Amino acid sequence: MADDKKIEALRVFVLACGQANTNWIEYYADKTSKVPTATAIFDLGKSGKSNDGDDQAVKWILARIAGFYDLAKADRVITHTIEFVAFSHADEDHWGRCEDLYTLPRPAKLKIEVNSVYRGGMAWKSGAKAAVRKLADAMKPSDAKILKVIEKYRSDLKSDGTPLHPFSEKCLCRVVIANADPVKLATKPLYPSKANASSMVLVFEMNGKSIMLTGDATWVTMHGINALYGAGVGPADCYAMTLPHHGAINTSRNPTNKKETDDTWIFKKFAKNVAPKRIVASAGYNNTHKHPQIKAMELFETGLTTKSVDHNNIVYNGGDPVSQQRDVHSWTTMGDNSKPVTADSTKSDAGITYLIPDAEVAAIVDDDDDLVLGRQRLLGAKRKRGGASWGGTSKKKKKKRTAEPVVRTPLPDNFRHNNIEYLLTSAGRASVRIFPAGVTDDAQAIPVEQE
């Protein structure tokens, strides 16, 4: 087959890793090749907020890489180079497994290196910075400096934007937004943490379709992305998207004003702009933050027109975990193999109106230890020339929060981890498959949709 007839393929995996985020990406210049032309990682999360194993994602990645090669017959050490490892923002559930990538056991004949490390978002603490730097130092292929810090506003979608990584002419990775501008829409907003609000959002594009990975995007991030769509530069034809912030509802509540009285109007506008055809939420079993929320998932489900095989998601209806049966492409990394309750019994009667009374805010916990729950005043939020400035917040002394203990109940027999793969090709074909826990072999994956 001539080179110009080869079909390219992009495979994006959303991996089960507890109450955290880990995504694995593979690009093939030739879809039929056993070894990908390039690989990448977006977030390597560690969870202290749920009781299912969060180290399984890195183990899955290492096993997946080993499976590319016939190591038993190798007469030398084979080096696999990951093109880049990118971190959306400073929360540990997005970088906490850094050390595992270079310390967990791997075959003696396999060496893994990394070409570039990107650190996105603001408010990185010294320990978090050190963890990312150690990964870069341990896995760099030479003495080259591979750590790159993205700490100013960035969007590769603008006309002068350079892609974060061009895999080929048809396959690009671009920064949708990083370090979104602070927004002052009301005098007393419920403002998300700086780390979450500045989260980097990536989009992987192949032949006119896109897959968006949102990190811990909040209403501030979404407001910035909405502006990009308003300028006509938003990613087109979103085949799939990770649900912002694990499917949280609290950090999607934006301030209201005289013009906009719905405290989710930015969230709704974001859902309409992106219009993903498939969604997935990464969260952990029995997590203390009650992610994902049914109301957040239902908002995006209104645009999911494609049918999927029947499956059961573990989600939260307010503070209660429920098993929800779905027949559209709405997935979570937590599945339930038992016969579920009916969808009608788990859906909220409020539909997608979901204005949350102030008294209930504290009951819906966010996964940022430094988030101030409740309403606080945002003073002078503005961007300084050449960088980001978040202005001042309330001068009131923050109340010390006591961490809610994680209830380490055994995983039920019917619990299932979902590793979800989205495939796009240069020929316009696409598919969705599920890799059950521990499965890295393509032959054992479960197809759930193919165009």
C-alpha positions in Angstrom: 0.0 0.0 0.0 1.4 3.4 -0.9 2.2 5.8 1.9 -0.5 8.3 0.7 -3.1 5.6 1.0 -2.3 4.7 4.6 -5.1 5.4 7.1 -4.1 7.3 10.1 -5.6 6.6 13.5 -6.0 8.5 16.8 -6.9 6.6 19.9 -7.8 8.4 23.2 -8.2 6.4 26.3 -10.0 7.6 29.5 -8.6 5.3 32.2 -10.2 4.3 35.5 -8.0 5.7 38.3 -10.3 6.3 41.2 -11.3 9.9 42.0 -8.7 11.3 39.6 -7.9 11.8 35.9 -5.6 9.9 33.6 -5.7 9.9 29.8 -3.6 7.9 27.4 -3.2 8.8 23.7 -1.9 6.8 20.7 -1.4 8.1 17.2 -0.8 5.7 14.3 0.6 6.9 10.9 -0.6 3.6 9.7 -3.7 2.2 11.4 -2.6 -1.4 10.8 0.7 -1.0 12.7 1.1 -2.8 16.0 3.3 0.0 17.4 1.9 3.5 17.5 3.9 6.3 15.8 3.5 8.5 18.9 2.0 8.3 22.4 1.1 10.9 25.0 -0.4 11.3 28.5 -2.7 14.0 29.8 -2.8 13.9 33.6 -1.6 11.2 36.0 -3.9 11.4 39.0 -3.7 10.1 42.5 -6.9 9.8 44.6 -7.3 10.1 48.3 -11.0 10.6 47.8 -12.3 7.2 46.9 -11.6 3.6 47.8 -10.9 2.0 44.4 -7.3 1.7 43.2 -5.9 4.8 41.6 -2.6 3.2 40.7 -4.2 0.8 38.1 -4.0 3.5 35.3 -0.2 3.8 35.4 0.1 0.0 35.6 -2.2 -0.3 32.6 -0.1 2.2 30.6 3.1 0.3 31.4 1.5 -3.0 30.4 0.1 -1.4 27.2 3.5 -0.1 26.2 5.2 -3.5 26.9 2.5 -5.1 24.7 3.6 -3.1 21.7 6.9 -5.1 21.5 8.0 -8.7 21.3 10.3 -8.3 24.3 10.8 -12.1 24.7 12.6 -12.2 21.4 14.4 -8.8 21.8 18.2 -9.1 21.9 18.6 -5.5 23.3 16.8 -3.0 25.4 13.9 -1.4 23.5 13.2 2.3 24.2 9.7 3.6 23.9 9.5 7.4 23.8 6.3 9.1 25.0 6.0 12.4 23.0 4.7 14.4 25.9 3.2 14.2 29.4 0.9 17.2 30.1 -0.7 18.2 33.4 -3.9 20.2 33.3 -3.5 21.9 36.7 -2.1 21.8 40.2 -4.5 19.4 42.0 -2.9 16.1 43.1 -5.7 14.0 41.5 -4.2 15.1 38.2 -0.4 14.7 38.8 -0.1 12.5 42.0 1.1 9.4 40.1 4.1 11.0 38.5 6.6 8.9 40.4 4.9 5.7 39.4 5.6 6.3 35.7 9.3 6.0 36.3 9.5 3.7 39.4 6.8 1.0 39.0 8.3 -2.3 37.7 8.6 -2.9 34.0 10.3 -5.5 31.8 14.1 -5.5 31.9 14.3 -5.0 28.2 12.0 -2.0 28.1 13.1 1.6 28.7 10.6 4.4 28.6 11.5 8.0 27.9 9.6 11.3 27.6 10.3 14.0 25.1 8.4 16.9 26.7 6.5 17.6 29.9 4.0 20.4 30.1 2.7 21.9 33.3 -0.5 23.9 32.9 -2.5 26.1 35.2 -1.7 28.3 38.2 -1.3 28.0 42.0 1.2 25.1 41.9 2.7 24.4 45.3 6.3 23.6 45.8 5.8 19.8 46.4 3.6 19.5 43.2 6.2 21.4 41.1 9.0 19.1 42.5 7.0 16.0 41.6 6.6 17.1 38.0 10.2 18.2 37.7 11.4 14.8 39.1 9.4 13.0 36.4 10.9 15.3 33.7 14.5 14.7 35.0 14.0 10.9 35.4 12.6 10.3 32.0 14.3 12.8 29.7 16.1 11.2 26.8 19.2 13.3 27.3 20.5 16.3 29.2 17.9 18.5 27.3 15.5 20.5 29.4 12.0 19.0 28.6 9.8 20.7 31.3 7.8 23.5 29.8 5.6 25.7 32.1 2.4 27.1 30.7 1.5 29.8 33.2 0.1 32.6 31.0 -3.1 32.7 29.0 -2.9 30.4 26.1 -5.2 29.2 23.3 -3.9 27.5 20.2 -7.3 27.9 18.5 -6.6 31.5 17.4 -5.2 32.2 13.9 -1.7 32.7 15.2 -1.8 29.7 17.5 0.8 26.9 17.2 -0.4 23.4 18.1 0.9 21.9 21.3 1.9 18.9 19.3 1.2 18.2 15.6 1.2 14.4 15.2 0.6 14.9 11.4 -1.1 17.3 9.0 -4.4 15.6 9.8 -3.9 14.9 13.5 -3.2 17.8 16.0 -3.2 18.3 19.7 -4.1 21.9 20.6 -4.6 23.8 23.8 -8.2 25.0 23.9 -7.5 27.2 26.8 -5.1 27.4 29.8 -5.1 30.0 32.5 -8.4 31.5 31.6 -9.0 35.2 32.3 -10.6 35.9 35.7 -14.2 36.9 35.3 -16.2 39.3 37.4 -19.8 38.8 36.6 -21.3 39.8 40.0 -20.2 41.3 43.3 -20.6 38.1 45.3 -19.9 35.0 43.1 -19.2 31.5 44.2 -15.7 31.6 42.9 -13.8 28.3 42.1 -10.2 27.8 43.2 -7.5 29.4 41.1 -6.0 25.9 40.3 -9.3 24.6 38.8 -10.3 27.8 37.1 -6.9 28.0 35.3 -7.1 24.3 34.2 -5.6 23.5 30.8 -8.1 22.0 28.3 -6.7 20.0 25.4 -8.4 18.9 22.1 -7.2 16.1 19.9 -8.3 16.6 16.3 -8.4 14.1 13.4 -9.8 14.8 10.0 -12.5 17.2 11.1 -13.5 15.4 14.3 -12.3 16.3 17.8 -12.0 14.8 21.3 -11.9 17.3 24.1 -10.2 16.6 27.5 -11.4 19.2 30.0 -9.3 18.6 33.2 -11.0 20.4 36.1 -12.6 23.1 34.0 -15.0 25.3 35.9 -17.5 28.0 34.9 -14.5 30.4 34.6 -12.8 28.1 32.1 -16.0 27.4 30.2 -16.7 31.2 30.0 -13.3 31.6 28.3 -14.0 28.7 25.9 -17.5 30.2 25.1 -15.7 33.4 24.0 -13.6 31.3 21.6 -16.7 29.8 20.1 -18.2 33.3 19.9 -15.1 34.3 17.9 -15.7 31.4 15.5 -12.6 29.4 16.5 -14.0 26.7 18.7 -13.2 23.0 17.9 -15.6 21.6 15.4 -17.6 18.3 15.5 -16.8 17.1 19.0 -16.9 13.3 18.8 -16.3 12.9 22.5 -15.5 14.9 25.7 -14.6 14.2 29.3 -17.1 15.8 31.6 -15.6 18.9 33.3 -14.3 18.4 36.8 -15.3 14.8 37.1 -19.0 15.7 36.6 -19.1 18.3 39.5 -22.0 20.6 39.7 -20.8 23.0 42.3 -17.9 24.6 40.3 -20.3 25.0 37.3 -22.6 27.3 39.3 -21.7 30.7 38.0 -22.7 34.1 39.4 -26.1 35.5 38.4 -26.9 39.1 37.4 -29.9 41.1 36.2 -29.5 39.8 32.7 -28.7 36.2 33.6 -30.7 34.8 36.5 -29.8 31.1 35.9 -26.7 30.1 37.9 -25.8 27.5 35.2 -26.2 29.7 32.1 -22.4 29.6 31.3 -22.4 25.8 31.7 -25.4 25.4 29.4 -23.9 27.7 26.8 -20.7 25.7 26.9 -22.7 22.5 26.4 -24.5 24.0 23.5 -21.2 25.3 21.9 -19.2 22.1 22.3 -22.1 19.8 21.6 -20.2 16.6 22.3 -21.8 13.5 20.8 -20.3 11.3 23.5 -19.4 12.0 27.1 -17.5 10.3 29.9 -16.9 11.2 33.5 -13.8 10.0 35.5 -14.6 9.5 39.2 -14.0 7.0 42.0 -16.3 4.6 43.8 -17.8 6.0 47.0 -16.0 9.3 46.5 -16.5 11.9 49.1 -17.2 14.6 46.6 -20.3 12.9 45.1 -19.0 13.0 41.5 -20.4 12.7 38.9 -23.7 14.4 39.5 -26.7 13.2 37.4 -27.7 16.9 36.7 -24.3 17.6 35.2 -24.4 14.6 33.0 -28.0 15.1 31.9 -27.2 18.6 30.7 -24.9 17.1 28.0 -27.0 14.1 27.3 -29.6 16.3 25.6 -27.3 16.4 22.6 -26.3 12.7 22.5 -28.2 11.5 19.5 -26.3 8.3 18.9 -27.5 5.1 20.6 -25.2 2.9 22.6 -25.4 -0.6 24.0 -27.3 -0.6 27.3 -25.0 0.0 30.3 -25.1 1.0 33.9 -23.3 4.0 35.3 -22.7 4.7 39.0 -23.5 8.3 39.5 -24.8 10.7 42.2 -28.2 12.1 42.6 -27.4 14.9 45.1 -25.6 13.0 47.9 -26.8 9.5 47.1 -25.0 7.1 44.7 -27.3 5.4 42.3 -27.0 3.0 39.4 -28.4 4.6 36.3 -29.2 2.7 33.1 -28.2 4.4 29.9 -28.7 3.7 26.2 -26.9 6.7 24.9 -23.1 7.4 24.9 -22.9 8.7 28.4 -20.3 6.8 30.4 -18.5 6.9 33.7 -15.3 5.0 34.7 -17.5 3.3 37.3 -19.9 0.7 36.1 -22.5 -1.6 37.6 -22.9 -5.1 36.3 -26.0 -5.9 38.2 -29.6 -5.2 37.0 -29.9 -1.4 37.6 -32.8 0.6 38.9 -34.7 2.2 36.1 -33.6 5.5 34.6 -36.9 7.1 35.6 -36.3 6.4 39.3 -32.9 8.0 39.3 -33.5 11.1 37.3 -34.2 14.3 39.1 -37.7 15.7 38.8 -36.1 19.1 38.3 -34.7 18.1 34.9 -31.9 20.4 34.0 -33.1 23.6 35.8 -30.9 22.8 38.9 -30.6 26.0 40.9 -29.0 24.9 44.1 -30.1 26.6 47.3 -27.3 28.1 49.4 -28.1 25.8 52.2 -27.2 22.8 50.1 -23.9 24.1 48.7 -21.7 22.7 51.6 -23.3 19.3 51.1 -21.9 19.0 47.6 -18.2 18.9 48.2 -15.6 19.9 45.7 -12.3 18.1 45.3 -10.1 21.2 46.1 -8.9 21.4 49.7 -8.3 25.1 49.1 -11.8 25.9 47.8 -13.8 28.2 50.0 -17.3 26.9 50.0 -20.0 29.5 50.2 -20.2 32.9 48.6 -17.2 35.2 48.7 -16.4 38.7 47.3 -14.0 38.9 44.3 -12.2 42.2 44.3 -10.4 43.7 41.4 -10.0 40.5 39.3 -8.1 41.6 36.2 -5.2 40.6 34.0 -2.0 42.3 34.3 0.1 43.0 31.2 2.3 39.9 30.5 0.6 37.5 32.9 -2.3 36.6 35.1 -3.5 38.3 38.2 -6.5 37.1 40.2 -7.0 40.1 42.3 -8.1 39.9 45.9 -10.8 37.9 47.6 -12.6 38.3 50.8 -10.5 39.6 53.7 -12.4 37.4 56.1 -10.4 34.7 57.6 -11.1 31.3 56.0 -12.6 28.7 58.3 -10.4 25.7 58.6 -12.0 22.8 56.9 -11.9 19.3 58.3 -11.3 16.7 55.7 -14.1 14.2 55.4 -12.8 10.7 56.0 -13.1 8.3 53.1 -15.2 5.3 53.9 -13.1 2.3 52.7 -15.9 -0.1 52.1 -15.1 -3.1 49.9 -16.0 -2.8 46.3 -19.2 -4.7 45.5 -19.0 -7.8 43.4 -21.0 -6.1 40.7 -18.7 -3.1 40.4 -16.8 -2.7 37.1 -14.0 -0.4 36.1 -14.3 1.1 32.6 -11.3 2.1 30.5 -12.9 3.8 27.6 -11.3 4.2 24.1 -12.4 6.6 21.4 -10.9 6.0 18.0 -10.8 8.4 15.0 -9.3 7.7 11.6 -8.2 9.9 8.7 -10.8 7.9 6.6 -13.6 9.3 8.7 -14.4 6.1 10.6 -14.7 6.2 14.4 -15.5 3.7 17.2 -15.9 3.3 20.9 -14.6 0.4 22.9 -14.5 -0.6 26.6 -11.3 -2.2 28.0 -12.3 -4.0 31.3 -10.0 -3.6 34.3 -6.6 -5.1 33.6 -7.2 -5.6 29.9 -4.7 -4.0 27.6 -5.0 -6.3 24.6 -7.1 -4.9 21.7 -8.5 -8.4 21.0 -10.2 -8.4 24.5 -11.8 -5.0 24.2 -15.6 -4.8 24.0 -16.9 -2.8 21.1 -19.9 -0.6 21.9 -20.2 1.5 18.8 -18.7 1.6 15.3 -19.6 4.1 12.6 
